[in-house]
C-alpha cells in the first residue's frame, strides 16, 4: 500500500535559505523559489523570475492542445 501511495507523490526542487532541497509538491510554501526543468510537473501557481524559451502544456487545465509560451515579464 505504501508503494502505491508513493506513486502519487510529486517531488519539486526548491531553493530555501540559499540551498536546494527536493520536497513533496504539497509542501511548497510562499517564498520558495521553484526550479523547473524540462519534463517537470508544475504543481502550483507561480511567478516566473527567469526563463529561456519556456513553454507549458496546459491541456489538463484549459484543454488547449498546443504548448503556451511563458515569460518573466510583469503582468
TORTILO-229566 format. One record per residue (C-alpha): x, y, z; residue in three letters. Coordinates in steps of 0.05 Angstrom, whole numbers, padded with zeros to 5 digits, always signed. Layout:
XYZALA;...
end
This chain:
+00000+00000+00000UNK;+00057+00048+00017UNK;+00088+00036-00052UNK;+00023+00056-00086UNK;+00017+00119-00045UNK;+00089+00139-00065UNK;+00069+00134-00139UNK;+00023+00194-00130UNK;+00075+00238-00095UNK;+00106+00292-00139UNK;+00174+00319-00117UNK;+00195+00390-00132UNK;+00263+00424-00127UNK;+00261+00489-00086UNK;+00312+00539-00063UNK;+00306+00554+00011UNK;+00358+00591+00052UNK;+00408+00592-00006UNK;+00407+00516-00015UNK;+00368+00469-00060UNK;+00320+00418-00030UNK;+00274+00366-00060UNK;+00206+00369-00026UNK;+00138+00339-00037UNK;+00100+00387-00082UNK;+00045+00394-00030UNK;+00097+00424+00017UNK;+00114+00485-00026UNK;+00105+00549+00014UNK;+00101+00623-00005UNK;+00172+00649-00014UNK;+00200+00584-00043UNK;+00238+00591-00108UNK;+00218+00531-00150UNK;+00269+00504-00200UNK;+00236+00476-00262UNK;+00269+00433-00316UNK;+00243+00401-00380UNK;+00191+00348-00365UNK;+00176+00372-00294UNK;+00105+00375-00270UNK;+00087+00445-00246UNK;+00044+00436-00185UNK;+00029+00507-00163UNK;+00013+00576-00188UNK;+00079+00613-00194UNK;+00111+00677-00217UNK;+00168+00666-00267UNK;+00232+00701-00246UNK;+00278+00676-00302UNK;+00268+00631-00362UNK;+00294+00612-00430UNK;+00243+00593-00484UNK;+00194+00566-00432UNK;+00132+00531-00459UNK;+00080+00497-00416UNK;+00029+00444-00433UNK;-00035+00469-00401UNK;-00081+00418-00433UNK;-00104+00388-00367UNK;-00128+00456-00343UNK;-00152+00491-00407UNK;-00160+00437-00459UNK;-00112+00475-00504UNK;-00072+00424-00545UNK;-00012+00468-00561UNK;+00043+00490-00512UNK;+00036+00561-00485UNK;+00096+00608-00484UNK;+00113+00636-00415UNK;+00159+00694-00398UNK;+00183+00731-00335UNK;+00154+00799-00357UNK;+00109+00834-00306UNK;+00034+00820-00314UNK;
end
